[in-house]
Amino acid sequence: MQDLTYHLPQERRLNGANSVSSGIEQRRQANVARALSPSLPGYVVAADGGVLVDADNNSYIDFASGIAVTSVGASNERVAQAVAEAAANFTHTCFMVSPYESYVAVCEKLNELTPGDHEKKSALFNSGAEAVENAVKVSRSYTGKIGVAVLDRAYHGRTNLTMAMTAKNKPYKTKFGPFASDVYRVSGSYPLHDGLTGAEAAARSIKEMEQEIGVENLACVVIEPIQGEGGFVVPAEGYLPAIAQWCRENNVVFVADEIQAGFCRSGEWFSVDHEGVVPDVVTTAKGIAGGMPLSGVTGRAEIMDAPIPGALGGTYGGNPVACAAALAAIEEMEAHNLPGRAREIEGIIRTHLEPLVELDGVREVRGRGAMIAIELESGAATAEIAAACKAQGVLILTCGLDGNVIRLLPALTIPEHLLVEGLEILTSEIRTKAA
């Protein structure tokens, strides 16, 4: 991969010190709600490219990138400069009250980049969960129907409605009910486990929706084109096009939740692009703004215009500083061809991980671009591997309903030597603990 410019040394460095971070950890335990429990032992003071540096000057290889947020790097120069300039002018006015051009510019860019050449409109919010909730709102307003279909293993957020849409109970839903009504879960496509073709899996999903919900009641189908928390599951080829076509034929809005897989992560601008699927509505967040809180809902103009004036919004939605960051982050993606770089990252990851499938404890390597996972037999072994990697200075995340999937989400700006070093540590631990 082409070398990029970094302001921090791109190296793994463990000096054995943890006194400063330990002191902060004691403060966290005394002052922060127990439910917020970080996994990395060090408290980060700087980050760049593929590294996180903690308060004791340890430098970790980062295979998480803030859960696919800092795709252009956690301190990208172009983004940082745009944030500083925007903040120096004004930090907030609330677009619904006193508007500003950067909000319009981000919407224009979303309308340009998302799939399809039809007329589109967008609205901006703060988080992925907000984007999903508003996608449901516009779908209900447009169709006059209220039902929402989601897939098994889905993850769509932590608000009340999106918890209902999310499959996994612990830690996301336990003891938080009752949840929003009129959300229905249907079977998706998980080729490793169901053995179905895309057409067969889609036929099963459609039969369930027709028999258990009814098209006359269904406002939208919300799908992650690559499931995130559910295990980085890539549906069989043909599944997404078939569901999208059925939605078009039945006045059901097809919503692509591109919050984790979008913005170059999968090797295309959006993960539905791999099969040429054109959603009615796309939700975006995470990588959209280089780490600043921003999300978007982009869709067919007639769908987005269905709610009455004043029906969409929020005090901080489309904050001007976050909008400036988004425009800069997108410029960075375009300037460095980050979709292409994600494909290069995929090739390197697969070279290291695919030979491990020969091990009895390894089921599959899957994913696209810089969103690759390896599924193991044992959830306990997966947790041990993640802990061993962190002890050696490599931050990785796990996922899946059984906690048996290791997911890799490096920044798209990570240098090749650091990516390879981290993969060598990971593969060594897998061979030791999952064999």
Phi, psi and omega in degrees: 000151178294136176289139175251179181262133181231150177257352173246147175302129180271079184213149171275129185213115176242114183260002177085352181272141176210020186292318181292313179297322178298321178295319178293323179297321176298320177296320178300312182299328182277337192234342185254139180307138185304328183297338178266097187233096183296156181262329180282133181290333183268147176265120192285135175242344180201151178206149182191140177059248181246019183234152169240129180249129184263180186293345177257015177068024167279144181239118184256144169283128188256106175257022181241325182046049177063032188060060174068026181265311187271056183298326180268010183103151187278351176216045182304131186299317181296318180292314181299319179294319179296321178296314181298316181295318180294316181295328179291335179275305173191144183266341183190144167220342188077108186301327181293340183256307181224099192284171181210156190291327186296328176298313179298320181295320178295317178299318177301318182291319176298318179296326180286317191276327184292156187297147176100147180253015177283169177290131183232159170221160184225160171221146186247147181219198187255322189225166178299318180299319177299319180298315180297315179301317181288330173297321176295318180301312182292327178295316179295318180297319183289316186271339186074012179246167187237344185291145179233124177255134176227169184262159170298148184070008183292151168227125181228000176140186187240003174284173186299312179295315184286336170295321176298327181279339181277140185276316192289128181287293181267132005264007196277329192239342190301127177068016181254359183286175005283154183258170179300147182270176175063030172248128186236136181256130180235162179293141177253215179234121180225081192308322181299324188257329183261342177066016183264150170288169178300319180295319180293317180294321179294319179299322178295313180300315182296319178300317179296318180294319180291321185275326188258341179242307184093129183296334180290347180251352192261118178277318186204156169246123183248120186225135166279117180300329165233117183292137183270272182302333180291350176130018183055044183278124176260119182295154178300147181304133180099344182294306183298315178301323181291319179293317180299318180295316178299319178299316180299324183282348188232021178054045175241131182281126177267112182254120174265114176276094182261023187299317180266326187269350184276179179056060169080349187304319186271002184098355169230168179301320176224148189290337176292342180297337182298331177243013178067026180281134178248102180289161171285323181221141177236132173256138181226155176189219177041260187290359187296329191226028173061024178113346176278149183285111180203144173215165182217154169236121182235134182200179177305136188304321182291331177284313182295333181271002182294317178295148181289159177306134181092352185281339178245151176148201183158149187306313185260357186302126182069038178310139186298325178291318178295323178296318177299319178297319181296315180298322178290319180297319179294321175301319179294319178299319180288317184296324184252013180046059184294334170300317178295321179295323177298322178293324176295319178299317179302316180300318180292316180297314182296325178301325181274324188269325187299326176298341182286345181298340178291343180285145181298329184271006181244129182265314189193148166250131183209171179122185180219146176059226179265039178222074187242143180229157171232122181266131180251168177288322191248127173292325179295317178295323178299314179297321178296320180295316180299317180294319180294322178294316179298322179297335179260008175090026177234116181269117175233161179244155174244167179198188182095149181298330179264004180063028186247022182237128173266125181245137181247123181226058181293156172302145179289353178260005182299137177287151186299319183296325180287321176301314181294318180300315179295320179295324179295321176293316180298312183295325177298317180292322179296316180297327181283319191255343184248000182293000000 
